[in-house]
Every structure is written in C-alpha cells, then in structure tokens.
Amino acid sequence: MKTRSNMAISRILIASPTKREMGSFLPLVHRYGCPYLVCGLGTGSTSFELTRFIESRGRPYAVILAGVAGAYEWADVELEDVCLASSEAYGDLGRYGPSGIEPVFLGGDETRTEFALEPGWCQIIKSDIVKELGLRCGPMVTVSCVTGTREMAWDLHKRFKSIAENMEGAAAAQVCNFYQVPLFEIRGISNWVGDLDRKNWRLDQALDATARVLEKVLGVLLD
C-alpha cells in the first residue's frame, strides 16, 4: 500500500524545458516514480504542453519546474547557485515605448504579467527548509528572447527586482495559477544575463547543482 507521502510524490510533476535539462534529472525521476514533462523552450510551448498534461492526466499535487537560468549581476547570486522563484513575470509582454517595455491596456484592463509563487509552494515546503537547502530565493522574469546586452539586463532587473531570467517560468506560473497547483521553480545559474559567449557558460555545473537540490527537495517531500 502506498503511504500518503508516496502518493504525493507520484503526483508531483517534474518539468524541464529541454531534453538536455531533463536528462540531468531522469535518474531522480525514475527513482521516485514521478511523472515528468519536457515542456519545450518558450512560453507558448510551455503553456501548451503543461495544459495538455493536466487536462489528460489530471491535476498534479505540485509542479517542479527545473532547469537553468541566467542571473543578473546586480543580484546576490553567483554562477552555479540554485535559485527558487518567489514570483514570475512576463518581462517583455507589452509594447516597446520610449522608456522601454510598457504594459498594454485594452478596454481599460491591464494585462496580467506577474504571478506570486511563494504562497503556493509554502504549502508543500516551508520557508525555513528552503533556507536549509541553500536556495537563493527571489523574483524571476521570463523573456521570449535571451537578453543580449548589459543595458537590457539592468532594465529588467530594475523593473522586476529579479535575480534571474528564463524563457518558461511565467507561462508555467500562469497555467499553475489557473489550475490552483503550487509551482516550485528551481534554476541553476549557468551564466550572467547579457553574456552571450557560451564559452563562459557553466551549463553542466548548473545542471548538476540543480539535480542535487532536486534530490533534497524530493527527500523533504518524502519525510
């Protein structure tokens, strides 16, 4: 007979944007018997694949979105750190005006671009445990195109107080918000935002660090 913890683990969805990222987590996925999903790069693919999974397989107990991200150099984060998103935001959804990207108002309604995540994941993992795991917790921002300049990076960091950027988190947050599923997004820092020279990136090290944290997270959920 499955215990309550084992039943919860079997209903925790592990999602990653790419096969390469998921490859670092598959040993854990198979060990714990978690369902998993390669959701694809970008917000469109993530929204589609995550929604399709939930509609066909049922609402999971929680979603863990794991992968890599770039960090903003002004945040208190270092390469190979693993960060946890306290919130997510669409960083480039709107219109590009004189002061940069601005929100769009249609019919008097402002398009929702930000989603709080901490109230949701606190239901499954308490904040003191997050600190014990050594996670850097803070806002993340989602972009459709990798930020290529230091000036653009500063603008995003300043507007959202974000510690890192990625290309899927806000879409996952929006879907999870709709289905009322906690989203626990962890990202290993592989590079500095604005540095496009992949020789400087630490993808493998960031993925290894994320896998170690994911193992601890799943262990906590089994207690």
Backbone as CSV, one residue per row, in Angstrom:
resi,resn,N_x,N_y,N_z,CA_x,CA_y,CA_z,C_x,C_y,C_z
1,MET,0.846,-1.198,0.000,0.000,0.000,0.000,0.881,1.248,0.000
2,LYS,0.513,2.221,-0.813,1.280,3.461,-0.854,0.991,4.296,0.383
3,THR,2.024,4.898,0.924,1.833,5.853,2.005,1.340,7.162,1.419
4,ARG,0.893,8.053,2.302,0.436,9.363,1.840,1.563,10.110,1.140
5,SER,2.797,10.010,1.690,3.934,10.704,1.082,4.237,10.141,-0.292
6,ASN,4.192,8.796,-0.419,4.472,8.191,-1.713,3.413,8.553,-2.740
7,MET,2.174,8.654,-2.287,1.114,9.067,-3.195,1.346,10.492,-3.667
8,ALA,1.793,11.361,-2.756,2.065,12.748,-3.136,3.213,12.818,-4.130
9,ILE,4.299,12.057,-3.869,5.448,12.058,-4.767,5.044,11.610,-6.161
10,SER,4.200,10.586,-6.248,3.792,10.074,-7.555,2.923,11.066,-8.308
11,ARG,2.458,12.112,-7.626,1.634,13.133,-8.271,2.368,14.467,-8.377
12,ILE,3.682,14.460,-8.153,4.481,15.665,-8.356,5.083,15.611,-9.754
13,LEU,4.724,16.567,-10.575,5.211,16.615,-11.948,6.552,17.333,-11.999
14,ILE,7.554,16.668,-12.574,8.852,17.291,-12.809,8.887,17.750,-14.260
15,ALA,9.036,19.047,-14.480,9.061,19.603,-15.831,10.386,20.304,-16.090
16,SER,10.859,20.187,-17.325,12.069,20.888,-17.760,11.864,21.361,-19.193
17,PRO,12.492,22.468,-19.568,12.298,22.980,-20.921,12.863,22.078,-22.016
18,THR,14.023,21.453,-21.782,14.707,20.715,-22.840,15.069,19.300,-22.396
19,LYS,15.345,18.444,-23.386,15.773,17.079,-23.089,17.109,17.078,-22.358
20,ARG,17.978,18.024,-22.711,19.272,18.078,-22.028,19.092,18.351,-20.541
21,GLU,18.249,19.303,-20.221,17.996,19.602,-18.807,17.336,18.411,-18.111
22,MET,16.320,17.842,-18.739,15.634,16.707,-18.127,16.569,15.519,-17.945
23,GLY,17.542,15.358,-18.845,18.475,14.250,-18.732,19.234,14.245,-17.416
24,SER,19.459,15.416,-16.850,20.156,15.501,-15.560,19.271,15.057,-14.403
25,PHE,17.960,15.063,-14.619,17.027,14.759,-13.537,16.363,13.391,-13.664
26,LEU,16.528,12.730,-14.812,15.833,11.464,-15.044,16.150,10.387,-14.009
27,PRO,17.414,10.246,-13.557,17.661,9.239,-12.515,16.796,9.456,-11.274
28,LEU,16.606,10.710,-10.879,15.751,11.008,-9.727,14.284,10.753,-10.050
29,VAL,13.882,11.139,-11.253,12.500,10.928,-11.679,12.145,9.447,-11.605
30,HIS,13.035,8.606,-12.118,12.767,7.170,-12.124,12.848,6.582,-10.714
31,ARG,13.787,7.074,-9.910,13.926,6.553,-8.549,12.673,6.812,-7.714
32,TYR,12.117,8.014,-7.853,10.967,8.381,-7.032,9.625,8.095,-7.710
33,GLY,9.661,7.739,-8.981,8.421,7.432,-9.680,7.565,8.636,-9.997
34,CYS,8.209,9.773,-10.231,7.469,10.996,-10.555,7.126,11.037,-12.046
35,PRO,5.971,11.548,-12.400,5.724,11.854,-13.806,6.623,13.011,-14.230
36,TYR,6.948,13.069,-15.519,7.821,14.149,-15.978,7.379,14.642,-17.345
37,LEU,7.825,15.850,-17.667,7.400,16.508,-18.897,8.520,17.391,-19.422
38,VAL,8.883,17.212,-20.691,9.753,18.162,-21.380,8.821,19.158,-22.056
39,CYS,8.763,20.359,-21.509,7.732,21.310,-21.932,8.136,22.163,-23.129
40,GLY,9.425,22.126,-23.510,9.869,22.898,-24.662,10.301,24.305,-24.293
41,LEU,11.095,24.898,-25.174,11.566,26.262,-24.953,10.446,27.274,-25.176
42,GLY,10.389,28.261,-24.333,9.492,29.377,-24.558,8.124,29.232,-23.912
43,THR,7.416,30.357,-23.891,6.138,30.409,-23.184,5.020,29.672,-23.915
44,GLY,5.022,29.747,-25.237,3.957,29.091,-25.993,3.969,27.588,-25.800
45,SER,5.134,26.986,-25.999,5.265,25.540,-25.841,4.980,25.110,-24.407
46,THR,5.489,25.873,-23.446,5.274,25.527,-22.038,3.797,25.570,-21.674
47,SER,3.103,26.617,-22.090,1.666,26.726,-21.809,0.907,25.554,-22.418
48,PHE,1.219,25.244,-23.669,0.511,24.171,-24.368,0.773,22.811,-23.725
49,GLU,2.048,22.484,-23.527,2.395,21.152,-23.028,1.923,20.938,-21.591
50,LEU,2.052,21.955,-20.756,1.628,21.808,-19.366,0.108,21.698,-19.261
51,THR,-0.595,22.512,-20.035,-2.056,22.426,-20.047,-2.514,21.074,-20.570
52,ARG,-1.893,20.600,-21.644,-2.271,19.299,-22.200,-2.038,18.179,-21.187
53,PHE,-0.915,18.259,-20.462,-0.628,17.239,-19.457,-1.711,17.218,-18.382
54,ILE,-2.047,18.386,-17.853,-3.021,18.453,-16.764,-4.402,18.005,-17.232
55,GLU,-4.779,18.404,-18.438,-6.095,18.024,-18.945,-6.193,16.526,-19.217
56,SER,-5.093,15.905,-19.610,-5.136,14.479,-19.947,-4.815,13.575,-18.761
57,ARG,-3.968,14.057,-17.835,-3.516,13.209,-16.731,-4.102,13.610,-15.373
58,GLY,-4.743,14.751,-15.333,-5.295,15.223,-14.071,-4.364,16.202,-13.377
59,ARG,-4.920,16.923,-12.434,-4.166,17.963,-11.738,-3.147,17.335,-10.793
60,PRO,-1.865,17.706,-10.924,-0.852,17.155,-10.022,-0.917,17.804,-8.642
61,TYR,-0.251,17.162,-7.700,-0.139,17.709,-6.346,0.674,18.994,-6.370
62,ALA,1.701,19.015,-7.217,2.553,20.192,-7.392,3.347,20.011,-8.678
63,VAL,3.858,21.114,-9.195,4.764,21.087,-10.346,6.115,21.622,-9.901
64,ILE,7.168,20.865,-10.202,8.531,21.354,-10.004,9.116,21.621,-11.381
65,LEU,9.357,22.886,-11.684,9.989,23.277,-12.944,11.476,23.452,-12.680
66,ALA,12.294,22.603,-13.291,13.731,22.588,-13.009,14.523,22.785,-14.296
67,GLY,15.560,23.587,-14.209,16.395,23.838,-15.374,17.493,24.826,-15.046
68,VAL,17.938,25.555,-16.062,18.990,26.550,-15.876,18.434,27.941,-16.157
69,ALA,19.187,28.940,-15.742,18.791,30.334,-15.948,20.032,31.207,-15.956
70,GLY,19.852,32.421,-16.436,20.897,33.429,-16.329,20.611,34.327,-15.142
71,ALA,21.656,34.758,-14.463,21.495,35.625,-13.287,21.850,37.064,-13.638
72,TYR,21.189,37.989,-12.974,21.526,39.405,-13.119,22.686,39.730,-12.191
73,GLU,23.684,40.374,-12.732,24.920,40.606,-11.974,24.715,41.486,-10.751
74,TRP,23.602,42.216,-10.684,23.347,43.104,-9.551,22.636,42.372,-8.412
75,ALA,22.220,41.149,-8.659,21.563,40.344,-7.620,22.618,39.621,-6.792
76,ASP,22.224,39.206,-5.614,23.134,38.486,-4.713,23.149,37.002,-5.081
77,VAL,23.656,36.728,-6.279,23.663,35.374,-6.828,24.983,35.154,-7.553
78,GLU,25.496,33.927,-7.486,26.731,33.569,-8.175,26.461,32.450,-9.176
79,LEU,27.368,32.296,-10.135,27.270,31.176,-11.065,27.275,29.863,-10.289
80,GLU,26.451,28.938,-10.739,26.282,27.603,-10.153,25.425,27.599,-8.888
81,ASP,24.962,28.784,-8.432,23.950,28.802,-7.376,22.653,28.217,-7.931
82,VAL,21.808,27.729,-7.048,20.476,27.279,-7.449,19.458,28.230,-6.835
83,CYS,18.603,28.784,-7.695,17.644,29.801,-7.269,16.223,29.245,-7.288
84,LEU,15.413,29.770,-6.403,13.998,29.422,-6.309,13.176,30.670,-6.583
85,ALA,12.224,30.566,-7.486,11.404,31.725,-7.849,10.338,31.990,-6.795
86,SER,10.380,33.182,-6.208,9.308,33.608,-5.305,8.133,34.179,-6.089
87,SER,8.416,34.615,-7.318,7.385,35.119,-8.222,7.916,35.017,-9.646
88,GLU,7.019,35.140,-10.599,7.393,35.134,-12.008,6.698,36.285,-12.715
89,ALA,7.329,36.788,-13.778,6.761,37.891,-14.545,7.119,37.746,-16.015
90,TYR,6.177,38.117,-16.874,6.479,38.234,-18.298,7.249,39.539,-18.494
91,GLY,8.531,39.435,-18.784,9.366,40.624,-18.837,9.241,41.445,-20.098
92,ASP,8.800,40.814,-21.197,8.747,41.544,-22.463,7.364,41.483,-23.104
93,LEU,6.340,41.294,-22.284,4.969,41.322,-22.783,4.429,42.741,-22.651
94,GLY,4.078,43.351,-23.772,3.589,44.723,-23.747,3.940,45.431,-25.040
95,ARG,4.308,46.679,-24.924,4.736,47.436,-26.103,6.074,48.086,-25.794
96,TYR,6.861,48.270,-26.835,8.175,48.880,-26.654,8.059,50.373,-26.927
97,GLY,8.143,51.170,-25.865,7.999,52.613,-25.977,9.286,53.345,-25.661
98,PRO,9.220,54.664,-25.532,10.426,55.468,-25.261,11.142,55.079,-23.977
99,SER,10.385,54.594,-22.998,11.001,54.225,-21.722,11.230,52.721,-21.603
100,GLY,11.190,52.031,-22.745,11.379,50.585,-22.726,10.052,49.863,-22.877
101,ILE,9.974,48.655,-22.367,8.755,47.861,-22.483,7.726,48.350,-21.471
102,GLU,6.535,48.650,-21.969,5.469,49.193,-21.140,4.268,48.257,-21.171
103,PRO,3.459,48.217,-20.096,2.257,47.371,-20.103,1.239,47.865,-21.115
104,VAL,0.408,46.949,-21.587,-0.628,47.270,-22.563,-1.987,47.301,-21.870
105,PHE,-2.784,48.313,-22.171,-4.140,48.420,-21.638,-5.127,48.253,-22.796
106,LEU,-6.015,47.270,-22.683,-7.024,47.032,-23.712,-8.400,47.109,-23.056
107,GLY,-9.202,48.055,-23.510,-10.533,48.198,-22.935,-10.516,48.546,-21.463
108,GLY,-9.453,49.225,-21.035,-9.353,49.625,-19.641,-8.771,48.570,-18.733
109,ASP,-8.512,47.373,-19.258,-7.966,46.290,-18.447,-6.466,46.158,-18.678
110,GLU,-5.737,46.015,-17.581,-4.301,45.807,-17.683,-4.015,44.316,-17.823
111,THR,-3.158,43.972,-18.769,-2.779,42.578,-18.959,-1.976,42.093,-17.760
112,ARG,-2.373,40.968,-17.180,-1.651,40.446,-16.026,-0.317,39.871,-16.478
113,THR,0.742,40.318,-15.837,2.078,39.865,-16.222,2.873,39.265,-15.071
114,GLU,2.380,39.354,-13.833,3.145,38.874,-12.683,2.326,37.885,-11.859
115,PHE,3.033,36.887,-11.322,2.387,35.813,-10.572,3.215,35.481,-9.337
116,ALA,2.591,35.567,-8.173,3.265,35.191,-6.926,3.315,33.670,-6.820
117,LEU,4.471,33.130,-6.483,4.634,31.683,-6.361,4.833,31.221,-4.924
118,GLU,5.431,32.083,-4.102,5.771,31.663,-2.738,4.555,31.208,-1.928
119,PRO,3.406,31.881,-2.012,2.252,31.399,-1.242,1.846,29.978,-1.614
120,GLY,2.092,29.595,-2.865,1.745,28.246,-3.303,2.733,27.207,-2.835
121,TRP,4.038,27.468,-3.073,4.997,26.418,-2.700,5.202,26.320,-1.193
122,CYS,4.827,27.358,-0.455,4.892,27.260,1.011,3.912,26.211,1.550
123,GLN,2.948,25.814,0.727,2.019,24.767,1.137,2.698,23.401,1.182
124,ILE,3.776,23.231,0.410,4.432,21.921,0.363,5.830,21.936,0.971
125,ILE,6.499,23.087,0.960,7.832,23.213,1.560,7.905,24.548,2.296
126,LYS,8.200,24.510,3.569,8.233,25.722,4.377,9.489,26.543,4.089
127,SER,9.396,27.836,4.370,10.483,28.767,4.069,11.770,28.429,4.808
128,ASP,11.661,27.912,6.041,12.877,27.587,6.779,13.618,26.416,6.140
129,ILE,12.876,25.495,5.531,13.512,24.378,4.826,14.188,24.879,3.558
130,VAL,13.571,25.841,2.891,14.180,26.444,1.704,15.546,27.022,2.048
131,LYS,15.639,27.686,3.186,16.919,28.253,3.614,17.930,27.151,3.901
132,GLU,17.471,26.066,4.531,18.363,24.951,4.837,18.904,24.305,3.565
133,LEU,18.123,24.333,2.506,18.547,23.750,1.237,19.555,24.627,0.505
134,GLY,19.778,25.840,1.003,20.746,26.742,0.384,20.263,27.406,-0.884
135,LEU,18.950,27.462,-1.075,18.394,28.074,-2.276,18.410,29.593,-2.175
136,ARG,18.737,30.249,-3.286,18.631,31.703,-3.394,17.221,32.019,-3.871
137,CYS,16.429,32.606,-3.019,15.021,32.838,-3.330,14.792,34.292,-3.748
138,GLY,14.055,34.486,-4.831,13.747,35.836,-5.277,12.924,35.819,-6.552
139,PRO,12.495,36.998,-7.017,11.692,37.083,-8.231,12.496,36.662,-9.463
140,MET,11.815,36.016,-10.388,12.402,35.709,-11.688,11.566,36.358,-12.772
141,VAL,12.179,36.542,-13.932,11.492,37.164,-15.051,11.644,36.269,-16.275
142,THR,10.581,36.202,-17.066,10.552,35.357,-18.259,10.578,36.227,-19.504
143,VAL,11.454,35.881,-20.433,11.580,36.630,-21.683,11.456,35.671,-22.860
144,SER,11.039,36.197,-23.996,10.910,35.374,-25.197,12.195,35.329,-26.001
145,CYS,13.070,36.271,-25.754,14.344,36.351,-26.459,15.432,36.593,-25.419
146,VAL,16.496,35.800,-25.463,17.570,35.930,-24.477,18.103,37.359,-24.465
147,THR,18.213,37.944,-23.289,18.716,39.311,-23.155,20.180,39.369,-23.571
148,GLY,20.482,40.273,-24.507,21.803,40.266,-25.109,22.717,41.408,-24.740
149,THR,22.232,42.368,-23.947,23.082,43.492,-23.569,22.960,43.765,-22.075
150,ARG,24.000,44.385,-21.542,24.004,44.731,-20.123,22.930,45.772,-19.817
151,GLU,22.679,46.673,-20.769,21.676,47.721,-20.570,20.275,47.114,-20.450
152,MET,19.963,46.166,-21.328,18.666,45.497,-21.258,18.546,44.691,-19.969
153,ALA,19.642,44.061,-19.577,19.636,43.285,-18.334,19.335,44.184,-17.140
154,TRP,19.960,45.338,-17.103,19.737,46.265,-15.996,18.284,46.729,-15.956
155,ASP,17.698,46.992,-17.122,16.311,47.445,-17.176,15.370,46.393,-16.595
156,LEU,15.570,45.127,-16.958,14.715,44.057,-16.442,14.922,43.856,-14.944
157,HIS,16.177,43.863,-14.520,16.466,43.697,-13.094,15.850,44.833,-12.277
158,LYS,15.968,46.044,-12.777,15.459,47.217,-12.061,13.933,47.198,-11.982
159,ARG,13.271,46.836,-13.070,11.807,46.873,-13.103,11.172,45.785,-12.244
160,PHE,11.784,44.600,-12.225,11.159,43.467,-11.546,11.888,43.029,-10.279
161,LYS,13.010,43.709,-9.953,13.824,43.303,-8.794,14.213,41.820,-8.907
162,SER,14.407,41.369,-10.136,14.598,39.948,-10.404,16.036,39.514,-10.184
163,ILE,16.185,38.254,-9.779,17.521,37.694,-9.582,17.979,36.902,-10.799
164,ALA,17.031,36.433,-11.622,17.397,35.590,-12.759,16.320,35.668,-13.830
165,GLU,16.708,35.295,-15.059,15.747,35.258,-16.151,15.772,33.901,-16.844
166,ASN,14.612,33.566,-17.411,14.448,32.310,-18.131,13.435,32.538,-19.241
167,MET,12.997,31.462,-19.889,12.093,31.614,-21.022,10.767,30.862,-20.860
168,GLU,10.523,30.293,-19.664,9.324,29.473,-19.490,8.537,29.726,-18.209
169,GLY,9.177,30.268,-17.193,8.596,30.286,-15.858,7.253,30.976,-15.735
170,ALA,7.092,32.130,-16.357,5.830,32.861,-16.221,4.673,32.097,-16.845
171,ALA,4.944,31.402,-17.949,3.894,30.599,-18.579,3.475,29.457,-17.666
172,ALA,4.454,28.772,-17.075,4.138,27.703,-16.126,3.378,28.258,-14.930
173,ALA,3.782,29.440,-14.468,3.107,30.067,-13.331,1.660,30.400,-13.659
174,GLN,1.411,30.888,-14.865,0.050,31.246,-15.252,-0.842,30.009,-15.335
175,VAL,-0.314,28.935,-15.914,-1.092,27.694,-16.007,-1.357,27.128,-14.610
176,CYS,-0.316,27.082,-13.784,-0.484,26.546,-12.428,-1.439,27.404,-11.606
177,ASN,-1.405,28.714,-11.816,-2.338,29.603,-11.122,-3.779,29.283,-11.515
178,PHE,-3.999,29.035,-12.793,-5.354,28.718,-13.264,-5.866,27.422,-12.648
179,TYR,-4.999,26.409,-12.585,-5.414,25.104,-12.059,-5.212,24.989,-10.547
180,GLN,-4.730,26.050,-9.926,-4.504,26.084,-8.471,-3.560,24.958,-8.032
181,VAL,-2.435,24.891,-8.726,-1.388,23.915,-8.430,-0.136,24.674,-7.992
182,PRO,0.475,24.340,-6.862,1.719,25.007,-6.462,2.830,24.769,-7.488
183,LEU,3.575,25.822,-7.803,4.725,25.721,-8.704,5.988,26.022,-7.919
184,PHE,6.918,25.075,-7.947,8.217,25.200,-7.283,9.256,25.231,-8.395
185,GLU,9.712,26.443,-8.747,10.638,26.610,-9.877,12.063,26.788,-9.367
186,ILE,12.917,25.822,-9.705,14.324,25.908,-9.311,15.187,25.968,-10.563
187,ARG,16.167,26.858,-10.530,17.033,27.091,-11.688,18.486,27.191,-11.240
188,GLY,19.333,26.385,-11.864,20.765,26.525,-11.651,21.303,27.645,-12.523
189,ILE,22.156,28.481,-11.960,22.670,29.639,-12.693,23.856,29.219,-13.557
190,SER,23.652,29.299,-14.860,24.682,28.873,-15.809,25.478,30.030,-16.386
191,ASN,24.936,31.246,-16.304,25.587,32.385,-16.969,25.051,33.692,-16.409
192,TRP,25.755,34.765,-16.751,25.275,36.111,-16.428,24.395,36.609,-17.564
193,VAL,23.279,37.217,-17.234,22.400,37.782,-18.247,23.152,38.867,-19.014
194,GLY,23.080,38.803,-20.333,23.783,39.752,-21.187,25.065,39.204,-21.772
195,ASP,25.591,38.126,-21.202,26.804,37.491,-21.720,26.389,36.380,-22.678
196,LEU,26.549,36.614,-23.973,26.130,35.645,-24.983,27.243,34.690,-25.393
197,ASP,28.430,34.852,-24.833,29.552,33.980,-25.166,29.422,32.677,-24.382
198,ARG,29.011,31.629,-25.065,28.732,30.366,-24.378,29.987,29.708,-23.813
199,LYS,31.148,30.180,-24.198,32.374,29.651,-23.587,32.429,30.011,-22.105
200,ASN,31.714,31.065,-21.731,31.695,31.493,-20.325,30.585,30.821,-19.518
201,TRP,29.723,30.080,-20.188,28.575,29.483,-19.507,28.979,28.189,-18.802
202,ARG,28.258,27.864,-17.739,28.534,26.652,-16.964,27.270,25.788,-16.903
203,LEU,26.855,25.334,-18.064,25.610,24.578,-18.151,25.662,23.281,-17.353
204,ASP,26.705,22.490,-17.568,26.783,21.194,-16.892,26.848,21.358,-15.379
205,GLN,27.655,22.317,-14.926,27.788,22.533,-13.480,26.466,23.005,-12.877
206,ALA,25.763,23.889,-13.605,24.480,24.395,-13.108,23.439,23.281,-13.036
207,LEU,23.448,22.402,-14.027,22.504,21.288,-14.017,22.825,20.298,-12.908
208,ASP,24.107,20.033,-12.696,24.494,19.133,-11.601,24.041,19.695,-10.251
209,ALA,24.234,21.002,-10.074,23.822,21.638,-8.817,22.307,21.566,-8.638
210,THR,21.580,21.774,-9.729,20.119,21.711,-9.658,19.642,20.303,-9.330
211,ALA,20.298,19.302,-9.912,19.932,17.911,-9.627,20.143,17.576,-8.151
212,ARG,21.218,18.087,-7.575,21.470,17.830,-6.146,20.380,18.452,-5.280
213,VAL,19.966,19.660,-5.644,18.895,20.318,-4.884,17.570,19.586,-5.077
214,LEU,17.293,19.180,-6.308,16.051,18.456,-6.574,15.980,17.171,-5.748
215,GLU,17.101,16.487,-5.624,17.133,15.273,-4.806,16.768,15.586,-3.353
216,LYS,17.301,16.685,-2.837,16.985,17.082,-1.461,15.514,17.467,-1.319
217,VAL,14.988,18.171,-2.321,13.585,18.588,-2.273,12.667,17.368,-2.237
218,LEU,12.930,16.406,-3.105,12.104,15.200,-3.122,12.252,14.423,-1.818
219,GLY,13.455,14.440,-1.248,13.658,13.796,0.046,12.845,14.453,1.144
220,VAL,12.776,15.783,1.122,11.967,16.513,2.105,10.492,16.147,1.958
221,LEU,10.023,16.043,0.724,8.618,15.731,0.492,8.258,14.315,0.914
222,LEU,9.252,13.454,1.040,9.009,12.082,1.490,8.958,11.964,3.005
223,ASP,9.506,12.956,3.709,9.527,12.882,5.181,8.118,12.937,5.755
